[in-house]
């Protein structure tokens, strides 16, 4: 008897919480993204697939105008992780790129 009542309460709480979840405002766009600033790299790690993959790449560096477009596409952006098939710090305009994120209060 007690277990039955306890299960009914748990079930009611589950549905009550679910209802709150559905009506809660959800972000319209991701708040955390990953970007590949460049595919340039000064290393040749044996486990890296970079050499085989970048043959199909038309550009090696992400342009600042592309970063600007990305920032406009993600208005709720809180953080960006710079990574990919290259060393992000080898991007020729990495300082300007970091400043763009800092100006928007985006954690890098
Ligand atoms: S991209 Fe990363 S894993 Fe690949 S060679 Fe450079 S440092 Fe090594």
Backbone and ligand atoms as CSV (ligand in chain L), in Angstrom:
chain,resi,resn,atom,element,x,y,z
A,1,UNK,N,N,0.830,-1.197,0.000
A,1,UNK,CA,C,0.000,0.000,0.000
A,1,UNK,C,C,0.870,1.256,0.000
A,2,UNK,N,N,1.849,1.295,0.928
A,2,UNK,CA,C,2.726,2.461,1.025
A,2,UNK,C,C,3.531,2.653,-0.272
A,3,UNK,N,N,4.053,1.514,-0.827
A,3,UNK,CA,C,4.832,1.577,-2.067
A,3,UNK,C,C,3.971,2.091,-3.214
A,4,UNK,N,N,2.743,1.692,-3.267
A,4,UNK,CA,C,1.844,2.128,-4.322
A,4,UNK,C,C,1.631,3.645,-4.278
A,5,UNK,N,N,1.443,4.161,-3.074
A,5,UNK,CA,C,1.248,5.616,-2.919
A,5,UNK,C,C,2.536,6.354,-3.289
A,6,UNK,N,N,3.663,5.778,-2.824
A,6,UNK,CA,C,4.962,6.391,-3.123
A,6,UNK,C,C,5.195,6.448,-4.638
A,7,UNK,N,N,4.851,5.374,-5.360
A,7,UNK,CA,C,5.025,5.336,-6.821
A,7,UNK,C,C,4.122,6.366,-7.509
A,8,UNK,N,N,2.908,6.511,-6.990
A,8,UNK,CA,C,1.978,7.482,-7.573
A,8,UNK,C,C,2.521,8.907,-7.401
A,9,UNK,N,N,3.090,9.163,-6.225
A,9,UNK,CA,C,3.667,10.494,-5.976
A,9,UNK,C,C,4.855,10.729,-6.907
A,10,UNK,N,N,5.721,9.718,-7.047
A,10,UNK,CA,C,6.873,9.838,-7.935
A,10,UNK,C,C,6.429,10.094,-9.374
A,11,UNK,N,N,5.399,9.382,-9.797
A,11,UNK,CA,C,4.886,9.532,-11.154
A,11,UNK,C,C,4.317,10.942,-11.363
A,12,UNK,N,N,3.569,11.412,-10.368
A,12,UNK,CA,C,2.987,12.751,-10.460
A,12,UNK,C,C,4.093,13.801,-10.516
A,13,UNK,N,N,5.139,13.626,-9.686
A,13,UNK,CA,C,6.265,14.571,-9.694
A,13,UNK,C,C,6.981,14.561,-11.043
A,14,UNK,N,N,7.138,13.361,-11.608
A,14,UNK,CA,C,7.801,13.237,-12.905
A,14,UNK,C,C,7.053,14.057,-13.962
A,15,UNK,N,N,5.727,13.884,-14.010
A,15,UNK,CA,C,4.930,14.591,-15.010
A,15,UNK,C,C,4.895,16.092,-14.739
A,16,UNK,N,N,4.907,16.456,-13.463
A,16,UNK,CA,C,4.912,17.873,-13.109
A,16,UNK,C,C,6.220,18.534,-13.586
A,17,UNK,N,N,7.352,17.824,-13.352
A,17,UNK,CA,C,8.648,18.355,-13.787
A,17,UNK,C,C,8.736,18.401,-15.312
A,18,UNK,N,N,8.206,17.372,-15.956
A,18,UNK,CA,C,8.219,17.316,-17.416
A,18,UNK,C,C,7.444,18.501,-17.997
A,19,UNK,N,N,6.314,18.828,-17.395
A,19,UNK,CA,C,5.503,19.952,-17.844
A,19,UNK,C,C,6.308,21.249,-17.734
A,20,UNK,N,N,7.028,21.395,-16.621
A,20,UNK,CA,C,7.856,22.591,-16.433
A,20,UNK,C,C,8.965,22.660,-17.464
A,21,UNK,N,N,9.528,21.510,-17.804
A,21,UNK,CA,C,10.602,21.482,-18.793
A,21,UNK,C,C,10.104,21.929,-20.158
A,22,UNK,N,N,8.891,21.498,-20.531
A,22,UNK,CA,C,8.354,21.843,-21.847
A,22,UNK,C,C,8.045,23.333,-21.969
A,23,UNK,N,N,7.639,23.952,-20.878
A,23,UNK,CA,C,7.271,25.362,-20.973
A,23,UNK,C,C,8.448,26.287,-20.721
A,24,UNK,N,N,9.538,25.739,-20.182
A,24,UNK,CA,C,10.708,26.567,-19.917
A,24,UNK,C,C,11.311,27.066,-21.227
A,25,UNK,N,N,11.817,28.278,-21.200
A,25,UNK,CA,C,12.406,28.840,-22.416
A,25,UNK,C,C,13.752,28.171,-22.698
A,26,UNK,N,N,13.889,27.616,-23.884
A,26,UNK,CA,C,15.124,26.951,-24.260
A,26,UNK,C,C,15.943,27.859,-25.165
A,27,UNK,N,N,17.270,27.767,-25.117
A,27,UNK,CA,C,18.086,28.579,-26.009
A,27,UNK,C,C,17.792,28.241,-27.474
A,28,UNK,N,N,17.821,29.235,-28.316
A,28,UNK,CA,C,17.498,29.005,-29.719
A,28,UNK,C,C,18.724,28.571,-30.515
A,29,UNK,N,N,19.888,28.759,-29.971
A,29,UNK,CA,C,21.110,28.369,-30.678
A,29,UNK,C,C,22.120,27.869,-29.658
A,30,UNK,N,N,23.091,27.079,-30.093
A,30,UNK,CA,C,24.093,26.564,-29.146
A,30,UNK,C,C,24.840,27.692,-28.428
A,31,UNK,N,N,25.257,27.400,-27.211
A,31,UNK,CA,C,26.011,28.385,-26.437
A,31,UNK,C,C,27.504,28.070,-26.418
A,32,UNK,N,N,27.872,26.874,-26.842
A,32,UNK,CA,C,29.275,26.465,-26.841
A,32,UNK,C,C,29.587,25.798,-28.176
A,33,UNK,N,N,30.608,26.266,-28.841
A,33,UNK,CA,C,30.953,25.705,-30.149
A,33,UNK,C,C,32.457,25.426,-30.226
A,34,UNK,N,N,32.830,24.685,-31.255
A,34,UNK,CA,C,34.246,24.438,-31.540
A,34,UNK,C,C,34.547,25.014,-32.912
A,35,UNK,N,N,35.698,25.656,-33.036
A,35,UNK,CA,C,36.111,26.225,-34.317
A,35,UNK,C,C,37.517,25.779,-34.662
A,36,UNK,N,N,37.753,25.634,-35.944
A,36,UNK,CA,C,39.082,25.270,-36.434
A,36,UNK,C,C,39.664,26.508,-37.131
A,37,UNK,N,N,40.468,27.313,-36.436
A,37,UNK,CA,C,40.969,28.552,-37.034
A,37,UNK,C,C,41.880,28.310,-38.234
A,38,UNK,N,N,42.609,27.228,-38.204
A,38,UNK,CA,C,43.552,26.963,-39.290
A,38,UNK,C,C,43.855,25.468,-39.372
A,39,UNK,N,N,44.328,25.045,-40.529
A,39,UNK,CA,C,44.814,23.671,-40.642
A,39,UNK,C,C,46.339,23.659,-40.745
A,40,UNK,N,N,46.956,24.834,-40.551
A,40,UNK,CA,C,48.419,24.888,-40.522
A,40,UNK,C,C,48.907,24.180,-39.261
A,41,UNK,N,N,50.007,23.508,-39.374
A,41,UNK,CA,C,50.587,22.875,-38.191
A,41,UNK,C,C,52.088,22.755,-38.367
A,42,UNK,N,N,52.804,22.907,-37.265
A,42,UNK,CA,C,54.262,22.810,-37.312
A,42,UNK,C,C,54.759,21.455,-36.806
A,43,UNK,N,N,53.820,20.520,-36.622
A,43,UNK,CA,C,54.207,19.188,-36.165
A,43,UNK,C,C,53.714,18.135,-37.156
A,44,UNK,N,N,54.181,16.926,-36.988
A,44,UNK,CA,C,53.729,15.791,-37.804
A,44,UNK,C,C,53.539,14.585,-36.898
A,45,UNK,N,N,52.532,14.654,-36.057
A,45,UNK,CA,C,52.273,13.553,-35.124
A,45,UNK,C,C,51.891,12.303,-35.923
A,46,UNK,N,N,52.385,11.165,-35.497
A,46,UNK,CA,C,52.149,9.932,-36.253
A,46,UNK,C,C,50.689,9.511,-36.262
A,47,UNK,N,N,49.935,9.924,-35.240
A,47,UNK,CA,C,48.528,9.517,-35.160
A,47,UNK,C,C,47.588,10.491,-35.869
A,48,UNK,N,N,48.120,11.554,-36.451
A,48,UNK,CA,C,47.288,12.615,-37.011
A,48,UNK,C,C,46.806,12.283,-38.424
A,49,UNK,N,N,45.531,12.582,-38.687
A,49,UNK,CA,C,44.968,12.348,-40.022
A,49,UNK,C,C,45.050,13.607,-40.891
A,50,UNK,N,N,45.691,14.635,-40.383
A,50,UNK,CA,C,45.728,15.939,-41.046
A,50,UNK,C,C,46.214,15.852,-42.490
A,51,UNK,N,N,47.334,15.206,-42.717
A,51,UNK,CA,C,47.915,15.168,-44.063
A,51,UNK,C,C,46.975,14.533,-45.083
A,52,UNK,N,N,46.204,13.562,-44.686
A,52,UNK,CA,C,45.304,12.914,-45.640
A,52,UNK,C,C,44.014,13.710,-45.835
A,53,UNK,N,N,43.609,14.467,-44.815
A,53,UNK,CA,C,42.332,15.183,-44.880
A,53,UNK,C,C,42.454,16.539,-45.566
A,54,UNK,N,N,43.521,17.278,-45.294
A,54,UNK,CA,C,43.560,18.666,-45.772
A,54,UNK,C,C,43.761,18.783,-47.277
A,55,UNK,N,N,44.013,17.684,-47.966
A,55,UNK,CA,C,44.125,17.754,-49.419
A,55,UNK,C,C,42.848,18.257,-50.067
A,56,UNK,N,N,41.692,18.018,-49.417
A,56,UNK,CA,C,40.420,18.461,-49.969
A,56,UNK,C,C,40.066,19.885,-49.540
A,57,UNK,N,N,40.845,20.487,-48.662
A,57,UNK,CA,C,40.538,21.832,-48.173
A,57,UNK,C,C,40.929,22.872,-49.223
A,58,UNK,N,N,40.037,23.842,-49.454
A,58,UNK,CA,C,40.355,24.924,-50.394
A,58,UNK,C,C,41.073,26.062,-49.678
A,59,UNK,N,N,40.774,26.265,-48.384
A,59,UNK,CA,C,41.430,27.320,-47.623
A,59,UNK,C,C,42.126,26.687,-46.421
A,60,UNK,N,N,43.187,27.320,-45.971
A,60,UNK,CA,C,43.867,26.804,-44.790
A,60,UNK,C,C,43.456,27.552,-43.531
A,61,UNK,N,N,43.035,28.819,-43.680
A,61,UNK,CA,C,42.712,29.644,-42.511
A,61,UNK,C,C,41.268,30.112,-42.550
A,62,UNK,N,N,40.670,30.160,-41.371
A,62,UNK,CA,C,39.345,30.746,-41.225
A,62,UNK,C,C,39.519,32.263,-41.307
A,63,UNK,N,N,38.724,32.915,-42.152
A,63,UNK,CA,C,38.869,34.372,-42.282
A,63,UNK,C,C,38.083,35.087,-41.187
A,64,UNK,N,N,38.545,36.291,-40.854
A,64,UNK,CA,C,37.882,37.037,-39.783
A,64,UNK,C,C,36.436,37.363,-40.132
A,65,UNK,N,N,36.154,37.569,-41.420
A,65,UNK,CA,C,34.761,37.842,-41.811
A,65,UNK,C,C,33.902,36.601,-41.557
A,66,UNK,N,N,34.499,35.400,-41.674
A,66,UNK,CA,C,33.763,34.174,-41.357
A,66,UNK,C,C,33.478,34.093,-39.852
A,67,UNK,N,N,34.455,34.506,-39.058
A,67,UNK,CA,C,34.254,34.517,-37.604
A,67,UNK,C,C,33.122,35.479,-37.255
A,68,UNK,N,N,33.100,36.625,-37.931
A,68,UNK,CA,C,32.034,37.604,-37.709
A,68,UNK,C,C,30.667,36.992,-38.040
A,69,UNK,N,N,30.594,36.271,-39.150
A,69,UNK,CA,C,29.333,35.615,-39.530
A,69,UNK,C,C,28.933,34.576,-38.492
A,70,UNK,N,N,29.906,33.803,-38.036
A,70,UNK,CA,C,29.633,32.766,-37.035
A,70,UNK,C,C,29.106,33.413,-35.757
A,71,UNK,N,N,29.730,34.521,-35.346
A,71,UNK,CA,C,29.267,35.210,-34.135
A,71,UNK,C,C,27.838,35.705,-34.290
A,72,UNK,N,N,27.476,36.127,-35.492
A,72,UNK,CA,C,26.095,36.595,-35.685
A,72,UNK,C,C,25.106,35.425,-35.713
A,73,UNK,N,N,25.586,34.237,-36.078
A,73,UNK,CA,C,24.706,33.064,-36.113
A,73,UNK,C,C,24.451,32.483,-34.723
A,74,UNK,N,N,25.321,32.807,-33.774
A,74,UNK,CA,C,25.204,32.258,-32.424
A,74,UNK,C,C,25.075,33.405,-31.412
A,75,UNK,N,N,23.896,34.009,-31.325
A,75,UNK,CA,C,23.741,35.184,-30.444
A,75,UNK,C,C,23.872,34.865,-28.954
A,76,UNK,N,N,23.701,33.597,-28.562
A,76,UNK,CA,C,23.793,33.233,-27.142
A,76,UNK,C,C,25.144,32.581,-26.820
A,77,UNK,N,N,26.114,32.783,-27.679
A,77,UNK,CA,C,27.400,32.110,-27.513
A,77,UNK,C,C,28.095,32.512,-26.216
A,78,UNK,N,N,28.537,31.499,-25.457
A,78,UNK,CA,C,29.240,31.758,-24.199
A,78,UNK,C,C,30.702,31.329,-24.268
A,79,UNK,N,N,30.974,30.252,-25.048
A,79,UNK,CA,C,32.362,29.810,-25.113
A,79,UNK,C,C,32.665,29.181,-26.471
A,80,UNK,N,N,33.915,29.295,-26.852
A,80,UNK,CA,C,34.383,28.688,-28.090
A,80,UNK,C,C,35.681,27.949,-27.792
A,81,UNK,N,N,35.771,26.740,-28.345
A,81,UNK,CA,C,36.977,25.943,-28.171
A,81,UNK,C,C,37.691,25.922,-29.518
A,82,UNK,N,N,38.921,26.402,-29.540
A,82,UNK,CA,C,39.677,26.441,-30.790
A,82,UNK,C,C,40.476,25.155,-30.920
A,83,UNK,N,N,40.169,24.390,-31.944
A,83,UNK,CA,C,40.865,23.129,-32.159
A,83,UNK,C,C,40.619,22.675,-33.588
A,84,UNK,N,N,41.098,21.531,-33.891
A,84,UNK,CA,C,40.886,20.976,-35.221
A,84,UNK,C,C,42.153,20.358,-35.754
A,85,UNK,N,N,42.246,20.330,-37.083
A,85,UNK,CA,C,43.407,19.698,-37.703
A,85,UNK,C,C,44.527,20.707,-37.905
A,86,UNK,N,N,44.845,21.416,-36.885
A,86,UNK,CA,C,45.925,22.387,-36.986
A,86,UNK,C,C,46.179,23.037,-35.636
A,87,UNK,N,N,47.210,23.843,-35.616
A,87,UNK,CA,C,47.573,24.562,-34.402
A,87,UNK,C,C,46.935,25.953,-34.466
A,88,UNK,N,N,45.906,26.212,-33.648
A,88,UNK,CA,C,45.192,27.488,-33.729
A,88,UNK,C,C,46.103,28.713,-33.641
A,89,UNK,N,N,47.183,28.617,-32.859
A,89,UNK,CA,C,48.050,29.782,-32.679
A,89,UNK,C,C,48.871,30.107,-33.932
A,90,UNK,N,N,48.831,29.243,-34.956
A,90,UNK,CA,C,49.535,29.540,-36.207
A,90,UNK,C,C,48.672,30.359,-37.178
A,91,UNK,N,N,47.426,30.628,-36.798
A,91,UNK,CA,C,46.597,31.483,-37.647
A,91,UNK,C,C,47.239,32.874,-37.680
A,92,UNK,N,N,47.435,33.449,-38.862
A,92,UNK,CA,C,48.138,34.736,-38.947
A,92,UNK,C,C,47.428,35.888,-38.231
A,93,UNK,N,N,46.118,35.765,-37.991
A,93,UNK,CA,C,45.385,36.849,-37.315
A,93,UNK,C,C,44.731,36.348,-36.020
A,94,UNK,N,N,45.416,35.462,-35.329
A,94,UNK,CA,C,44.812,34.865,-34.126
A,94,UNK,C,C,44.528,35.921,-33.059
A,95,UNK,N,N,45.390,36.936,-32.942
A,95,UNK,CA,C,45.161,37.968,-31.918
A,95,UNK,C,C,43.867,38.725,-32.200
A,96,UNK,N,N,43.643,39.067,-33.469
A,96,UNK,CA,C,42.414,39.780,-33.833
A,96,UNK,C,C,41.186,38.889,-33.587
A,97,UNK,N,N,41.354,37.592,-33.915
A,97,UNK,CA,C,40.247,36.654,-33.719
A,97,UNK,C,C,39.896,36.556,-32.227
A,98,UNK,N,N,40.907,36.446,-31.393
A,98,UNK,CA,C,40.668,36.356,-29.947
A,98,UNK,C,C,40.000,37.629,-29.433
A,99,UNK,N,N,40.410,38.770,-30.000
A,99,UNK,CA,C,39.810,40.043,-29.591
A,99,UNK,C,C,38.320,40.076,-29.957
A,100,UNK,N,N,37.979,39.501,-31.115
A,100,UNK,CA,C,36.566,39.464,-31.527
A,100,UNK,C,C,35.733,38.687,-30.512
A,101,UNK,N,N,36.281,37.573,-30.033
A,101,UNK,CA,C,35.556,36.789,-29.033
A,101,UNK,C,C,35.490,37.546,-27.700
A,102,UNK,N,N,36.600,38.160,-27.337
A,102,UNK,CA,C,36.634,38.890,-26.070
A,102,UNK,C,C,35.633,40.045,-26.089
A,103,UNK,N,N,35.560,40.752,-27.220
A,103,UNK,CA,C,34.614,41.871,-27.333
A,103,UNK,C,C,33.168,41.416,-27.151
A,104,UNK,N,N,32.917,40.150,-27.469
A,104,UNK,CA,C,31.548,39.608,-27.299
A,104,UNK,C,C,31.377,38.854,-25.972
A,105,UNK,N,N,32.398,38.949,-25.118
A,105,UNK,CA,C,32.338,38.248,-23.819
A,105,UNK,C,C,32.262,36.734,-23.974
A,106,UNK,N,N,32.885,36.216,-25.009
A,106,UNK,CA,C,32.886,34.769,-25.256
A,106,UNK,C,C,34.187,34.199,-24.694
A,107,UNK,N,N,34.054,33.201,-23.849
A,107,UNK,CA,C,35.230,32.568,-23.244
A,107,UNK,C,C,35.901,31.674,-24.282
A,108,UNK,N,N,37.218,31.780,-24.383
A,108,UNK,CA,C,37.973,30.961,-25.351
A,108,UNK,C,C,38.780,29.938,-24.594
L,1,LIG,S1,S,47.202,18.924,-35.964
L,1,LIG,FE1,FE,47.578,18.234,-33.892
L,1,LIG,S2,S,47.759,16.031,-34.025
L,1,LIG,FE2,FE,47.992,16.832,-36.103
L,1,LIG,S3,S,50.207,17.096,-36.417
L,1,LIG,FE3,FE,49.411,19.023,-35.641
L,1,LIG,S4,S,49.668,18.917,-33.420
L,1,LIG,FE4,FE,49.837,16.833,-34.230
